[in-house]
Amino acid sequence: MSTSVPAPGPLSVKPRPGVKHWVMAARPKTLTAALVPVLVGTGLAFGSGVGRLLPALAALLGAVLIQIGTNFINDYYDFKKGADTHERLGPRRVTQSGLIAPGTVLAGAGVCFALATAVGLYLVAVGGWPIIAIGLASLLCGYAYTGGPFPLGYNGLGDVFVFIFFGLVAVTGTYYVQAGTVDPAAWWAAVPVGASGTMLIVVNNLRDVTTDVKAGKRTLAVRFGTGVGKAEYLLLLVLSYATPFAMYALKLASPWVFLSLLSLPLAVSPLQRVLKQEGAALNPALGSTARLQLVFGVLFALGLYLR
């Protein structure tokens, strides 16, 4: 009598997440929100004769790490709170789709914030206590965007957070760690940076308005309707392109600042989509808005450098 050993069944253990999954979780298209403020602040600093390369690079690394950490936390909490489900209309999310375990994503956010803190220690040595305040506030709000007892993104404050921290704080902070002070021009230069970064959030909120209602996520588009969201996008776009004229009129920049206007044709496609489309049809507007922010930011930074 012979005995046979049953063949082993399929493995139930999921494979470890690969690099492509972590890149997906980092949301590369949104990283312009971290890159552009540093480019603009650095362009202005070097144009003013106070630029310093190492602090600029450290500011860039710290900003990118905080952005990625915030994206990881957003991925984790949107899944936990039911904002990311099988009904999701936007790009695939690693936690919701099971590509990376929730606890692993949250740990990844912790690693990013820890590395950002390490970079911040160098910036504190360069810029002193104001950098401590900026760094702690940035880390806290990065977590509080979707985490904590009062998540900013769930209470209609996500737009304000992005405008302040990825606009005003990031540009003036980048300038400060190089110059040791903040020129009035830096505050003005931060306005279009914050506005264009917020436009990314507006596109997301308009696309996800239906699923956000179900999840209890009360973005501005949910609170006041998609018409207000579309008007917000248009207003932020106008504000971005009006700022170079204001800076020139106030003698804070040379005519080179109008280089940023060369990016205007890139605004046509995303604006048309935002005004006319809804739901998943807005996905291309996210990428084209990020591209607009990057091109505008590079040209704007160059114009400020040539001041």
Secondary structure by P-SEA (a helix, b strand, c coil): cbbbbcccccccccccccaaaaaaaacccccccccaaaaaaaaaaaaacccccaaaaaaaaaaaaaaaaaaaaaaaaaaaaccccccccccccccccccccaaaaaaaaaaaaaaaaaaaaaaaaaccaaaaaaaaaaaaaaaaccccccccccccaaaaaaaacccaaaaaaaaaaacccccaaaaaaaaaaaaaaaaaaaaaaaaaaaaaaaaccccccccccaaaaaaaaaaaaaaaaaaaaaaaaaccccccccccccccccaaaaaaaaaccccccaaaaaaaaaaaaaaaaaaaaaaaaac
